[in-house]
């Protein structure tokens, strides 16, 4: 019986330490989130410029791809028209 109460007591201490560790982790995460949100305004203009440049590059890629697909479709339509006429 004494051994069982020691095991239960040990489990209680373990759970207590686990709860403390979880609280410590939650505080650390909260501090990291605060630090991140405090940092964002200063880096915001750089991020926006990078995002705008990346968006412009992507738009250019998509326009080029669109032109290529448009050309392929026109060739296919012309080919089908010729096949149907003959």
C-alpha angles and dihedrals in degrees: 000000000000090000092051092052089050090052092049091046089050090051090050091052090047092050090047091052090045090053090049091050091049091051090048090050092049090051091049092050091049091051091049091050091050091049091049094050091047090052097047100077093056093048094038098093092050091048091049092050091049091046092049092049091048091048092050091050091049091048090052091051091049093048090052092047090047091053091050093050090046090054092048092049092049091051091049092048091049090049092050091047091053092048092049094047095051 
